[in-house]
């Protein structure tokens, strides 16, 4: 009985299991039916977002690449301007550039004064009508000597009072040496940029908008209507000097769950295969189209990189080379296979510059890099080439720093030009010194004639003492000969001092900076200054403080500056009364600035305003026989030392010329 009762007690348990199992299976099936659409919805949302991000990146790269092409074309126009191309030819080139990209509305060359020298328009205005933002960008480009974009603004206002199309100006400053020649300005219409650069298939699914830094709408393309704000993505265009963001907003809404899950499950199960095949086919078609477009863009970009004369080199955070272009390989004389994957030290490093390379490599490994520097590369045959390197960080799409990209320029031609300019400047200074000696040649002849005449007189008197009228050979009293010979020797030394000053002043030598006293340089040319002062009845005074430090300068250049300024001051007092003909030279030390200031003060006629504006211009002179290079050479010599040459009116009448030199450490 006990066993029977126990069995009866256990019978309900299997029945409960049999009843509970279908319920659990139904609940499990219902849970799957509920979970599958929800999961499908989440996956679809993620996929749409990822696809939108990928397509947005592609569109951003397409737009930036097209703008980079235009930037390169504008740089080409700038090079033609620097080469002296005629305005008519520039107009044709600018008009052709507009035909290659309808997003460009205008290209023009604006001079320093705002005048339009050349334009793509048939009838350009005489003065460029730029917005305030564009004028600010032009000034920033001039100061930074690098191209920038201006803040986008409406170009004009129509008669109805509403703003016109939003324009974006690109400014390329032009410099010939230190001379600013103006800027080449290329104007984009942002709405046309979207119409031309955004593919139709992308515009059918998304609303594309360009925003400024304050998220104000600059241009918008909404071929399929406004976006729903569900799938959006922003991508900043990498434009120097301005912040413009590309925003995409999909017209698609979030996928929704069917109200009736059971009916929906039947529909989904019946149409799943067909839908999946259609969706897969559409997705593959779009992917293939995007990949084909990307391959074309990559092929074009590769061809562009291969045609560059600028070397490109990418390195990872450990200094290994990850990419080089053909221009870099040709520059260093090694193939891409020999360089990619190579770790420091590099085969093109010059042995004598190895410590410099190691120091920069340590900075790279520490996460810092010098943005711009010059160094030396050495080819396998031993040829050394000077290069200019620009380096910037490489950042992936997640904002992580992955390495460094460098642009390398071969500056051998620039170095040769700088050397030729230096030699030309030295020859010009030597010619100016010879011209100065030619201008005071008559005074030198007169000054040398006096000691020579005195020597002749003293030697004649000595010979007369040696010659006896009676023909006797009695010894001559040395006390009578000594004064005559001493005077002759003194006059000979006086003549030698003048000749030696002239020789030291005109001799040619290499520029050499050294620590030298200002008083020593003044003593070297004091004879020439006194010669001119006596000729013009001018009193010359030099007031040099006892504690004046040495200056770091090239002795010959500074002596030439002193002689030119004192000579100008002496000649400026030719028409003033002799009592006022006083030329003073004063010096002072500015310890805070680490400079020594030297002033040459005359009491002459002064400098009129119209002459002062062109005083330092080459070949400008107020003298009938002047070359017009004296003050220009003086300013060049002082600027070579890092100083300045200025002038101002003398309160007592005349002019004060002041130049500065760096004090020795």
C-alpha positions in Angstrom: 0.0 0.0 0.0 2.8 2.3 0.7 4.3 1.7 -2.7 1.0 2.3 -4.4 0.3 5.5 -2.6 3.7 6.8 -3.4 3.3 6.0 -7.1 -0.1 7.7 -7.2 1.5 10.7 -5.6 4.1 10.9 -8.3 1.7 10.6 -11.3 0.7 14.2 -11.5 4.3 15.3 -12.0 4.8 13.8 -15.5 1.4 15.2 -16.5 2.5 18.6 -15.4 5.6 18.3 -17.4 3.7 17.3 -20.5 1.4 20.2 -20.0 4.2 22.7 -19.3 6.4 21.7 -22.2 4.0 23.0 -25.0 3.5 26.1 -23.0 7.2 26.7 -22.7 7.7 25.9 -26.4 4.9 28.3 -27.4 6.3 31.0 -25.2 9.8 30.3 -26.6 8.4 30.5 -30.1 6.6 33.7 -29.3 9.7 35.1 -27.7 11.6 34.3 -30.8 8.9 35.8 -33.0 9.1 39.0 -30.9 12.9 39.0 -30.6 13.6 38.4 -34.3 11.8 41.4 -35.7 13.2 43.6 -32.9 16.7 42.2 -33.6 16.2 42.7 -37.3 15.1 46.3 -36.7 18.2 47.0 -34.6 20.5 45.4 -37.2 18.9 47.3 -39.9 19.3 50.6 -38.0 23.0 49.8 -37.3 23.5 48.9 -40.9 21.9 52.0 -42.2 24.0 54.2 -39.9 27.2 52.4 -40.9 26.3 52.7 -44.6 25.5 56.4 -44.1 28.9 57.0 -42.4 30.8 55.2 -45.2 28.9 57.1 -47.9 29.4 60.4 -46.1 33.1 59.8 -45.8 33.3 59.0 -49.5 31.3 62.1 -50.4 33.6 64.2 -48.1 36.7 62.8 -49.8 35.3 63.5 -53.2 34.5 67.1 -52.4 37.9 67.7 -50.7 39.7 66.0 -53.5 38.0 68.2 -56.1 38.8 71.3 -54.1 42.4 70.1 -53.8 42.5 69.9 -57.6 41.3 73.4 -57.8 43.9 74.5 -55.2 46.6 73.0 -57.3 45.3 74.8 -60.4 45.2 78.1 -58.4 48.8 77.5 -57.4 49.7 77.0 -61.0 48.1 80.3 -61.9 50.1 81.9 -59.0 53.3 80.5 -60.4 52.4 82.0 -63.8 51.8 85.4 -62.2 55.2 85.1 -60.5 56.7 84.2 -63.8 55.3 87.4 -65.4 52.5 86.0 -67.6 50.5 88.6 -69.3 47.0 89.5 -67.9 45.3 88.3 -71.1 46.9 84.9 -70.8 45.9 84.8 -67.2 42.3 85.6 -68.1 42.3 82.6 -70.5 43.8 80.3 -67.9 41.2 81.4 -65.3 38.3 81.0 -67.7 39.5 77.5 -68.5 39.6 76.7 -64.8 36.0 77.7 -64.4 35.0 75.4 -67.2 36.5 72.4 -65.5 34.5 72.9 -62.4 31.1 74.7 -62.4 31.3 75.0 -58.6 33.9 77.7 -59.2 32.2 81.1 -60.0 35.2 83.4 -60.2 39.0 83.5 -60.2 40.9 86.7 -60.0 44.2 88.2 -59.1 43.9 91.0 -56.6 47.0 93.3 -56.1 48.2 94.6 -52.7 46.0 97.7 -53.1 42.9 95.8 -53.8 43.0 96.4 -57.6 42.0 93.5 -59.9 44.9 92.7 -62.2 43.4 89.7 -63.9 40.1 87.9 -63.6 38.0 85.1 -65.2 35.2 87.7 -65.8 35.0 89.3 -69.2 34.8 92.7 -67.7 36.4 92.6 -64.2 35.9 95.5 -61.8 38.8 97.8 -61.2 38.5 97.3 -57.4 37.7 93.9 -55.9 34.4 93.8 -54.1 35.2 91.4 -51.3 33.1 90.7 -48.2 34.5 91.5 -44.8 35.2 87.8 -44.1 37.1 87.5 -47.4 39.2 90.6 -46.6 40.0 89.1 -43.2 41.1 85.9 -44.9 43.2 87.8 -47.4 45.0 89.5 -44.6 45.6 86.2 -42.7 46.9 84.7 -45.9 49.3 87.6 -46.4 50.6 87.5 -42.8 50.9 83.7 -42.7 52.3 83.5 -46.3 50.1 80.4 -46.8 46.7 79.8 -48.5 43.5 80.0 -46.4 39.8 79.9 -46.9 37.5 82.8 -45.8 34.4 82.5 -43.7 31.4 81.7 -46.1 29.1 84.6 -46.6 26.3 85.6 -49.0 27.8 87.3 -52.0 25.1 89.9 -52.5 21.5 90.8 -51.7 18.8 90.5 -54.3 16.1 93.2 -54.9 13.7 91.3 -52.7 16.0 91.9 -49.7 17.0 88.2 -49.2 20.6 87.1 -49.3 22.1 85.6 -52.4 24.0 82.4 -52.8 26.6 81.5 -50.1 30.2 81.9 -51.5 33.5 80.6 -50.1 36.7 82.4 -51.1 40.1 80.7 -51.3 43.1 83.0 -51.0 46.6 82.2 -52.3 49.1 84.8 -51.3 51.9 85.7 -53.8 55.4 86.7 -52.7 58.5 87.4 -54.7 61.1 87.2 -52.0 59.7 89.5 -49.3 57.6 91.5 -51.8 53.8 90.9 -51.6 52.3 90.8 -55.0 48.7 90.3 -54.0 46.5 87.1 -53.9 44.8 84.8 -56.3 41.2 84.4 -55.1 39.0 81.5 -56.2 35.3 81.8 -55.3 33.2 78.7 -54.7 29.4 78.6 -54.8 28.6 76.1 -52.0 25.2 75.1 -53.5 26.8 74.3 -56.8 29.5 72.4 -55.0 26.9 70.1 -53.6 25.1 69.8 -56.9 28.3 68.8 -58.7 30.1 66.7 -56.2 27.3 64.7 -54.5 26.3 61.6 -56.6 22.6 61.4 -57.6 22.2 58.0 -55.9 23.4 59.4 -52.6 21.2 62.5 -52.9 18.1 60.3 -53.5 18.5 58.8 -50.0 19.8 61.6 -48.0 19.5 65.3 -47.3 23.0 66.9 -47.6 23.8 70.1 -45.8 27.0 72.3 -45.4 27.2 74.0 -42.0 29.5 76.6 -40.6 31.2 76.5 -37.2 27.9 77.7 -35.5 25.9 75.0 -37.3 24.2 77.6 -39.6 23.1 76.2 -42.9 25.3 77.3 -45.8 24.0 75.1 -48.6 21.6 72.2 -48.8 20.6 69.6 -51.3 17.4 67.6 -50.6 16.4 65.8 -53.8 14.2 63.3 -52.0 12.8 65.7 -49.4 14.0 66.6 -45.9 15.7 64.1 -43.6 14.0 62.5 -40.7 16.8 63.0 -38.2 17.2 59.3 -37.5 20.3 58.5 -39.4 22.7 61.5 -39.4 26.4 62.0 -39.7 28.7 65.0 -39.7 32.1 65.2 -41.3 34.4 68.3 -41.2 36.0 69.4 -44.5 39.7 69.8 -43.9 39.9 73.4 -45.2 42.7 75.7 -43.9 41.4 78.8 -42.1 37.7 77.9 -41.9 35.4 75.3 -40.4 32.9 73.8 -42.8 31.0 70.6 -41.8 29.3 68.2 -44.2 26.1 66.8 -42.6 24.0 64.0 -44.1 20.5 63.2 -42.9 18.8 60.1 -44.3 15.2 60.4 -45.5 14.6 56.9 -44.2 12.8 56.5 -40.9 13.3 53.8 -38.2 12.0 50.4 -39.2 8.8 49.6 -37.3 7.5 46.4 -35.7 4.3 45.0 -37.3 1.3 45.3 -35.0 0.3 41.7 -35.3 3.4 39.6 -34.6 1.8 36.4 -35.6 0.6 37.7 -38.9 3.8 39.5 -39.3 5.8 36.3 -38.6 3.8 34.5 -41.3 4.4 37.3 -43.8 8.1 37.6 -42.8 8.6 33.8 -43.1 7.0 33.7 -46.5 8.7 36.8 -47.9 12.0 36.5 -46.0 13.8 34.7 -48.8 12.6 37.0 -51.6 13.3 40.1 -49.4 16.7 38.9 -48.4 17.7 38.2 -52.0 16.4 41.6 -53.2 18.0 43.4 -50.3 21.3 41.5 -50.8 21.2 42.3 -54.5 20.5 46.0 -53.9 23.1 46.2 -51.2 25.7 44.4 -53.4 24.8 46.7 -56.3 25.3 49.8 -54.3 28.5 48.4 -52.7 29.9 47.5 -56.2 29.0 51.0 -57.5 30.7 52.6 -54.5 33.7 50.3 -54.7 34.1 51.1 -58.5 33.8 54.8 -57.8 36.4 54.4 -55.0 38.7 52.5 -57.2 38.5 55.2 -59.8 39.2 57.8 -57.2 42.1 55.8 -55.8 43.5 55.3 -59.3 43.3 59.0 -60.0 44.8 59.9 -56.6 47.7 57.4 -57.2 48.3 58.9 -60.6 48.4 62.4 -59.1 50.8 61.3 -56.3 53.1 59.6 -58.9 53.2 62.8 -60.9 54.2 65.0 -57.9 57.7 66.4 -57.6 57.2 66.7 -53.9 58.4 63.6 -52.0 55.8 62.0 -49.6 56.8 59.8 -46.7 54.6 58.3 -44.0 56.0 56.9 -40.7 54.3 55.1 -37.9 54.8 56.0 -34.2 58.0 53.9 -34.0 59.6 55.6 -36.9 59.1 52.8 -39.4 58.4 53.9 -43.0 54.9 52.9 -44.1 54.6 54.7 -47.4 56.7 56.6 -49.9 55.8 58.0 -53.4 58.0 57.8 -56.5 59.2 61.4 -56.1 60.7 60.5 -52.7 62.4 57.4 -54.0 63.9 59.3 -56.9 65.0 62.0 -54.4 66.9 59.6 -52.1 68.0 57.0 -54.8 66.3 54.0 -53.1 63.3 51.9 -54.3 60.0 51.6 -52.5 60.8 48.0 -51.6 64.0 49.1 -49.9 62.3 51.8 -47.9 58.8 50.6 -46.8 59.0 48.8 -43.5 62.5 50.1 -42.8 63.3 51.2 -39.2 65.8 53.8 -38.3 68.6 54.5 -39.0 67.6 55.1 -42.6 70.0 54.5 -45.5 69.7 58.0 -46.8 70.8 59.7 -43.6 74.1 61.5 -44.0 76.8 60.2 -41.5 77.8 63.7 -40.3 74.2 64.7 -39.6 73.4 61.5 -37.7 73.1 63.1 -34.2 70.5 65.5 -35.6 68.5 62.6 -37.1 68.7 60.7 -33.8 67.5 63.8 -31.8 64.5 64.2 -34.1 63.7 60.5 -34.0 63.7 60.7 -30.1 61.2 63.5 -30.4 59.0 61.5 -32.8 59.0 58.5 -30.4 58.1 61.0 -27.5 55.1 62.1 -29.5 56.4 65.5 -30.7 57.7 66.5 -34.1 59.2 69.6 -35.7 56.6 70.8 -38.2 59.2 72.3 -40.6 62.9 71.9 -40.8 65.9 71.7 -43.2 68.3 68.8 -43.3 70.6 66.8 -45.6 69.9 63.5 -47.4 72.6 61.4 -49.0 72.1 59.1 -52.1 73.8 55.8 -52.5 76.4 57.4 -54.8 77.4 59.9 -52.1 75.5 62.8 -53.6 74.2 65.1 -50.9 70.9 67.1 -51.4 69.5 69.7 -49.0 65.8 69.2 -48.3 63.0 71.0 -46.6 60.6 68.7 -44.6 57.1 69.5 -43.5 55.6 66.9 -41.1 52.0 66.6 -39.8 50.3 63.9 -37.6 48.4 61.1 -39.3 45.0 60.5 -37.6 42.6 57.6 -38.5 38.8 57.9 -38.8 38.5 57.3 -35.0 40.7 60.2 -34.2 43.7 58.1 -33.1 47.2 59.3 -33.8 48.8 56.6 -36.0 52.0 58.2 -37.3 53.4 61.1 -39.2 53.1 62.2 -42.8 56.0 64.2 -44.3 56.3 66.3 -47.4 59.9 66.6 -48.6 61.1 69.3 -51.1 64.5 69.3 -52.8 65.8 72.8 -52.2 69.1 72.4 -54.0 68.1 75.1 -56.6 66.9 77.4 -53.8 70.3 77.0 -52.0 72.1 77.8 -55.2 70.0 80.9 -55.8 70.6 82.0 -52.2 74.4 81.5 -52.7 74.2 83.6 -56.0 72.2 86.3 -54.2 74.8 86.4 -51.4 77.7 86.6 -53.9 75.8 89.3 -55.8 75.3 91.3 -52.6 79.0 91.0 -51.8 79.9 92.3 -55.2 77.4 95.1 -54.9 78.9 96.1 -51.5 82.4 96.0 -53.0 81.3 98.1 -55.9 79.7 100.6 -53.6 83.0 100.8 -51.6 84.9 101.4 -54.8 82.4 104.0 -55.9 82.8 105.7 -52.5 86.5 105.9 -53.0 86.0 107.3 -56.5 83.7 110.0 -55.1 86.4 111.1 -52.6 89.4 110.5 -55.0 90.1 114.2 -55.4 90.2 114.7 -51.6 92.5 111.7 -51.3 94.8 113.1 -53.9 94.9 116.5 -52.1 95.4 114.8 -48.7 98.2 112.6 -49.9 99.9 115.5 -51.8 100.5 117.4 -48.5 102.6 114.7 -46.7 104.4 113.9 -50.0 105.3 117.5 -50.5 106.4 117.8 -46.9 108.6 114.7 -47.3 110.1 116.1 -50.5 110.9 119.4 -48.7 112.5 117.7 -45.7 114.6 115.4 -47.7 115.7 118.2 -50.0 116.8 120.2 -46.9 118.7 117.2 -45.5 120.5 116.8 -48.9 121.4 120.5 -48.8 122.9 120.0 -45.3 124.9 117.1 -46.6 126.3 119.1 -49.5 129.2 121.5 -48.5 129.7 124.5 -50.6 133.5 124.3 -50.2 133.6 120.6 -51.1 135.0 119.5 -47.8 134.2 116.2 -46.2 133.8 117.5 -42.7 131.2 115.5 -40.7 127.6 116.9 -40.7 126.0 117.8 -37.4 123.3 115.0 -36.7 121.4 117.4 -34.5 120.6 119.4 -37.7 119.5 116.4 -39.8 117.4 114.6 -37.1 114.4 117.1 -37.0 114.2 117.0 -40.8 114.2 113.2 -41.0 111.8 112.9 -38.1 109.3 115.2 -39.8 109.7 113.3 -43.1 109.0 110.0 -41.3 105.9 111.5 -39.6 104.6 112.7 -42.9 105.3 109.2 -44.5 103.4 107.5 -41.7 100.5 110.0 -42.2 100.4 109.1 -45.9 100.6 105.4 -45.1 97.7 105.6 -42.6 95.5 107.1 -45.4 96.6 104.5 -47.9 96.1 101.7 -45.4 92.6 102.9 -44.6 91.7 103.0 -48.2 93.1 99.5 -48.8 91.3 98.0 -45.8 88.1 99.6 -46.8 88.0 98.4 -50.5 89.6 94.9 -50.1 87.2 92.0 -50.8 86.7 89.2 -48.4 84.0 86.8 -47.1 81.4 88.0 -44.6 82.4 87.0 -41.1 80.7 87.9 -37.8 82.9 88.4 -34.8 82.9 90.2 -31.5 84.4 93.6 -32.3 84.4 97.0 -30.5 82.6 99.9 -32.2 85.6 102.2 -31.3 88.0 99.9 -33.3 85.8 100.0 -36.4 85.5 103.8 -36.1 89.3 104.1 -35.7 89.8 102.1 -38.9 87.9 104.6 -41.0 88.6 107.7 -38.9 91.2 108.9 -41.4 88.7 108.8 -44.3 86.0 110.5 -42.2 88.4 113.3 -41.1 89.5 113.7 -44.7 86.0 114.5 -45.9 85.2 116.6 -42.8 88.2 118.8 -43.4 87.4 119.2 -47.0 83.9 120.4 -46.2 84.9 122.4 -43.0 82.9 120.1 -40.8 83.7 119.3 -37.1 83.4 115.6 -36.4 82.7 114.4 -32.8 82.4 110.8 -31.6 80.8 110.1 -28.2 81.1 106.5 -27.3 80.4 105.4 -23.7 83.2 103.8 -21.8 81.2 100.7 -20.9 79.9 100.1 -24.4 79.9 96.3 -25.0 81.3 94.6 -28.1 78.9 94.0 -31.0 78.5 90.7 -32.9 79.0 91.9 -36.5 80.9 91.8 -39.8 83.5 94.5 -39.4 83.7 95.5 -43.1 79.9 95.8 -43.5 79.6 98.0 -40.4 82.6 100.2 -41.4 80.9 100.7 -44.8 77.7 101.7 -43.1 79.5 104.2 -40.8 81.4 105.7 -43.7 78.3 106.1 -45.9 76.2 107.7 -43.1 79.0 110.1 -42.0 79.7 111.0 -45.7 75.9 111.7 -46.3 75.8 113.8 -43.1 78.9 115.8 -44.1 77.6 116.5 -47.6 74.1 117.4 -46.2 75.8 120.4 -44.4 77.4 121.9 -47.5 74.9 124.8 -47.6 74.7 125.6 -43.9 76.9 128.2 -42.2 80.4 126.9 -41.2 79.6 127.5 -37.5 76.8 125.0 -37.6 78.7 122.3 -39.5 78.9 119.8 -36.6 78.6 116.0 -37.2 78.1 113.9 -34.1 78.3 110.1 -33.6 76.6 108.7 -30.5 76.1 105.2 -29.2 74.0 103.6 -26.4 73.4 100.1 -25.1 69.9 98.6 -24.5 70.5 95.8 -22.1 66.9 94.5 -22.2 66.9 94.2 -26.0 70.6 93.1 -26.1 71.4 95.7 -28.8 73.7 98.6 -29.3 72.2 101.7 -31.0 74.5 104.0 -33.1 73.2 107.5 -34.2 74.8 109.8 -36.8 73.5 113.3 -36.3 74.0 116.2 -38.7 72.8 119.8 -38.7 72.0 119.9 -42.5 69.0 120.7 -44.6 67.0 117.7 -43.5 65.0 115.3 -45.7 61.7 116.4 -47.4 58.7 114.1 -47.0 58.6 113.2 -50.7 62.3 112.2 -50.6 61.9 110.3 -47.3 59.3 107.9 -48.8 61.9 106.7 -51.4 65.0 107.2 -49.3 66.0 103.5 -49.1 64.8 102.6 -52.7 67.5 101.2 -55.0 68.9 103.6 -57.6 67.2 106.6 -56.0 69.5 109.5 -55.2 69.3 113.3 -54.7 72.9 113.7 -55.8 73.7 114.5 -59.4 76.5 111.9 -59.5 75.1 109.5 -57.0 74.4 105.8 -57.7 71.4 105.6 -55.4 72.6 102.4 -53.7 74.4 103.8 -50.6 71.4 103.8 -48.2 69.9 100.7 -49.7 73.2 98.8 -49.1 73.4 100.2 -45.6 69.9 98.9 -44.7 70.7 95.5 -46.3 73.9 95.2 -44.3 72.2 96.1 -41.0 69.2 93.8 -41.6 71.8 91.0 -42.3 72.8 91.4 -38.7 69.2 91.4 -37.5 69.1 95.1 -36.8 67.2 98.1 -38.2 68.2 101.3 -39.9 65.8 104.3 -39.4 65.9 108.1 -39.6 64.1 111.0 -38.0 64.3 114.8 -38.0 66.9 116.5 -35.7 65.1 119.0 -33.4 68.1 121.4 -34.0 67.7 121.0 -37.7 69.1 118.2 -39.9 68.6 114.4 -39.7 69.4 111.6 -37.3 70.2 108.2 -38.8 70.1 105.3 -36.2 71.0 101.7 -36.7 71.1 98.8 -34.2 73.5 95.9 -33.9 73.3 92.8 -31.6 75.5 93.1 -28.5 78.0 90.3 -28.0 77.1 87.7 -25.4 
